[in-house]
Amino acid sequence: RIAITVASGAFTEVALPCTLVSLHESNRLYVDQASYRGSMIIAGERLFSIINYVAVEDYLRGVLPLEMGRRAGEEVEALKAQAVVARTYAYKHIVDNCGETFDLLSTITDQVYGGADVETPETDSAVCLTADLVLTWHDSLAGVYYHSTCGGMTANSDEVWGKVHCDYLGSRSDMAPDGQAYCSFSPVFNWEESWDAGELSKILRTTVRQMLPGASFSGNLKAIKVDGRFGCGRVKSCRLLGTEGNVEYGGDKLRFLLRRKAASGEILRSANFTVVKNGPRTFTLRGRGYGHGVGMCQMGAIGRSRQGQSFEQILKAYFSGVELRPIRVMMVSR
């Protein structure tokens, strides 16, 4: 049993599992001072989980502001494109996770979700104007992805994650007619990361053990050697040469080895980088973009919107061959 605070401020005990609903006209429930629409399912014994059971359209109202932020009027089409992609992602995971305890995590593992407190008029409007629209591929929900900044070219999903090639998740140029990348205004379009040799060696001794079961990195880093690249520019193969052995790795997971700083533990911004200082005391990488690079470039979508592209044009630019359809029509036709 757990204690629940009710509107009057009093406590009441409930047995688990239970579902909490709000009878207030605002239709909101509060967890740790944050408010959420829908209801809350609480289950467990010594440890318990809290699951927000919410309509997809209301869920999206809590996703878009955290994924795209507040946008100006000329950027509304980018918000609408994000709404469609986020909705498609949500429904695809609902189908794929059928039978599981919950459908989606509220973190970057799936989509960042902040409940009702983060909602804005601009993002609410984008959700409303695209209500129920999803992307489909051969009459099924498309498995869509998105990232912050592609750096001028998106990545093939099979190259990034080693999966079977997917036509609508292929690498595509994101260059505007003027020769500039649509996402060139992004603050992480170009970036640089530096470590002293001891700091990066310490990071690798931890991350290699975490990412490569059975492997280890000991001693100190001597050099970083990029041996191959994918067509999009991202690193395909990389050798980390140490005083007591070498490690070879590549693809997007390389970002999880070369974490940015020991204190924050943040992963590298992208796998599209060159080595500009290769020891012995300092290692510096100069790179482009932020994220895995697959699917829709969020900053690119904003750039396209600024240049007058509609949300349909934006979506077709990143996911060629897909269809835009209402989810209710697709579900009936299956």
Secondary structure as GFF3:
##gff-version 3
##sequence-region A 1 334
A	DSSP	beta_strand	2	5	.	.	.	ID=ss1
A	DSSP	beta_strand	11	14	.	.	.	ID=ss2
A	DSSP	beta_strand	18	20	.	.	.	ID=ss3
A	DSSP	beta_strand	28	31	.	.	.	ID=ss4
A	DSSP	beta_strand	34	37	.	.	.	ID=ss5
A	DSSP	beta_strand	39	44	.	.	.	ID=ss6
A	DSSP	beta_strand	48	53	.	.	.	ID=ss7
A	DSSP	alpha_helix	56	61	.	.	.	ID=ss8
A	DSSP	alpha_helix	64	68	.	.	.	ID=ss9
A	DSSP	three_ten_helix	73	75	.	.	.	ID=ss10
A	DSSP	alpha_helix	76	96	.	.	.	ID=ss11
A	DSSP	three_ten_helix	116	118	.	.	.	ID=ss12
A	DSSP	alpha_helix	121	129	.	.	.	ID=ss13
A	DSSP	beta_strand	133	137	.	.	.	ID=ss14
A	DSSP	beta_strand	140	141	.	.	.	ID=ss15
A	DSSP	beta_strand	146	147	.	.	.	ID=ss16
A	DSSP	alpha_helix	157	161	.	.	.	ID=ss17
A	DSSP	three_ten_helix	167	169	.	.	.	ID=ss18
A	DSSP	beta_strand	190	196	.	.	.	ID=ss19
A	DSSP	alpha_helix	197	211	.	.	.	ID=ss20
A	DSSP	beta_strand	221	229	.	.	.	ID=ss21
A	DSSP	beta_strand	235	242	.	.	.	ID=ss22
A	DSSP	beta_strand	245	249	.	.	.	ID=ss23
A	DSSP	alpha_helix	254	257	.	.	.	ID=ss24
A	DSSP	beta_strand	273	278	.	.	.	ID=ss25
A	DSSP	beta_strand	282	288	.	.	.	ID=ss26
A	DSSP	beta_strand	296	297	.	.	.	ID=ss27
A	DSSP	alpha_helix	298	306	.	.	.	ID=ss28
A	DSSP	alpha_helix	311	318	.	.	.	ID=ss29
A	DSSP	beta_strand	323	326	.	.	.	ID=ss30
A	DSSP	alpha_helix	327	333	.	.	.	ID=ss31
###
